[in-house]
Amino acid sequence: MKQAPANRKARLRDLGDCGRRGDEVELESESVGYVDLSARELGTPKHDVDSSATVCSSSSRWVDSARRDSSILRTTSSQQDLTDIDLTTRNAAWAWTQAFRNVELPDRPPNLSGHYYAALLFEAICDICYGRCKMLKDTYWDFSKRVCIKCSRTHFVAVPDTIHGLSNAQIVQVVPASRNPGGVASHGNTLDSALRKVEQEIGGVVDDPTKLAVYIQKTTLRLSAVEAHAREVGEWNEKEVVARQKSDRGRRRGTSNR
């Protein structure tokens, strides 16, 4: 049996090796295109840029425009820029900021790093079992997790009627619901790890009414922001899929008229 990577960072580093070979990596996504992370755009020192050098470091796989016709993300860059950069570290935050400016995407949530946000959008690997899953459909933004169908059957649990004496109305405010992008929340189900986290947080403030009230207020605002972002991602994906379908139909018509 193939051993699962220890974490998402290990998988991203494995992909980085191809940058030194100049290979191209195909991204299996409904939304794909080109990203130009040239040395000039990334703010590195000025020097001659060889546009023929294709570098597929761990940045070039993720961010896309979806309006282009290719299924391969490529970075045109010199040999001095991205090949030696670990884009899963905090030091690479500037690179992700520049990359996301080049494409139309909903703003990155402040609690997510650039590489993790890109992975949630475009990487077809389940965060729990590391197996393959469908793309955007299996990302649950309420938990910042990609969960395949198989794992969702075992890791989504019913929200309890009470947690440390809180009422059901209070629980609904602080327990994230299972919701796909653009989907309707189901307050009856949540991810088991998310529920354990909430139970631990409530346990630390339940004996202090003031702290409990502050916790409920802050958590409610945070979950509202997450829900709003999930809707934005759903709307973005719907527009990109429709645009791609129109492009595909246009190409088919052009081919049939030859």
Order of alpha helices (4+ residues) and beta strands (2+ residues): alpha-beta-beta-beta-beta-alpha-alpha-beta-beta-alpha-beta-alpha-beta-alpha-alpha
